[in-house]
Amino acid sequence: MEIPLSLRESARFNRIVTIHGYHSPFSEGLTMKFKIAAVALAATISMSAQAQTEIQWWHSMTAVNGEVVNDLAKNFNATQKDYKIVPTYKGTYDESFTAAVAAFRAGNAPHVLQVFEVGTATMMASKGVSVPVAKIMKDSGEKFDPKAYVPAVAGYYTAPNGEMLSFPFNSSTTVFYFNKDAFKAAGLDTSKAPSTWPEVALAAAKLKASGHKCPITLAWQGWTQLESFSTWHNVEFATKGNGMQGMDARMKVNSALHVRHIENLANMAKQGLFVYKGRANTPEASFVSGECAMITTSTGFYGNVAKNAKFAFGLAPLPYYPDVPGAPQNTVIGGASLWVMSGKNANEYKGIAKFFSYLSSPDVQAAMHQRTGYLPITTAAFQLTEKSGFYEKNPGTDVGVNQMIRKTTDKSRGIRLGNYVQIRTIEDEELEQVWSGKKSAKEALDSIVTRGNELLERFEKANKKS
């Protein structure tokens, strides 16, 4: 969840994924399937035997993470001569998705598309648009064992029939960052972060008393304070296993616990202990600059902090309410996965499979994990990183992994809902009303449920099997 989604961008997305009777944004391009295949076949025949096959990879990674994408492609290309991965930045996640829709309809979609986790249900509903990664690997003769991947990661991108649909790439989860220099100045213990929300409030008060104008801020507020908050406390975010068990799921974020938490944050905002800094990952800049002393955001933020922060910092698990039975449970996946688009030829799919095998190798995964903060997608990469002493040298960098490898429940496996991009926007709109004092926590959460359920109902009706 590392890319901002503005209202303008959301509106553009909504024109593609309509909220008035959902339809697959790719559906208009399905009639061109045979045309695409014919063009691809002609291109294959015209190539000389020595020609290098290019694999177009559209992504949405910027800054340090964008550098990693380019390095991964460059290093893979250097390992063999048959294929060339060509990474192209296509804007924010929703912008690249919209561009892919247009390209698919025109018959020139990329081979590989990076799609954020909230677009998973949409991709699953877009029949004929992509080819399951499990099929790609099997048909190409590449070794592929879904059990090798971290269960919470692989499970999210796996269909009910057990087939893995997309390739986990930049998987992240939500964690807590704190400025150790600011803690020291406020007389707080720098060796550990507050572990509960009451402790966070107390720490924020001490930071403010020491002169800090922004004790804590929140990035990706819907993801961190509603979605991960729910799974972390083992309470429902939505029915039907948070949408994992069917499209007839409905929102449940107006429970007594959810109301209590948002009310507490609203009170902290009134006291100047919590300062709202904007949507998506916009607030992250205020932590890197030292303006805000604490922040809840993605593990994928680590690379930015490690490279650019001019102060000592720490990572810790998300805070929780100690009186909630079963808490803490586990957090949910964020980030994105790689979907293989349909309409390509067998040789191109073979190149994609080889690239995915390369990305799955323990050495490559461990290096990416250590450089960016994204989760290692395989257990082997996690064990390799642990054995190397990285976690010992960089305390807290294993927090995200440990939060994700806990045993999941039907309430914490993940969240997979239709029209989820629009639901995220609704969460932002309603929570902003709370922070500004225009709505109570209950009013805002009730509205999220009502508005969110309208979108879920439309998604369900549009995708029901006749």
Secondary structure, DSSP 4 states (H G I P E B T S, - for coil): --S---HHHHHHHHHHS-SSS---TTGGGGGGHHHHHHHHHHHHHHS-TTPPEEEEEEE---HHHHHHHHHHHHHHHHH-SSEEEEEEE-SSHHHHHHHHHHHHHHT---SEEEEEGGGHHHHHHSTTSEE-HHHHHHHTT----GGGB-HHHHHHTB-TTS-B-SEEEEEE-EEEEEEHHHHHHTT--SSS---BHHHHHHHHHHHHHTT-SEEEEESSHHIIIIIHHHHHTT--SBHHHHTTT-TT--B-TTSHHHHHHHHHHHHHHHTTSB----STTTTHHHHHTTSEEEEEEEGGGHHHHHHH-SS-EEEEPPPB-TTSTT-S-----EEEEEEEESS--HHHHHHHHHHHHHHHSHHHHHHHHHHH-PPPSBHHHHHHHHHHTHHHHSTTTTHHHHHHSSPP-TTTS----TTHHHHHHHHHHHHHHHHTTSS-HHHHHHHHHHHHHHHHHHHHHHH---
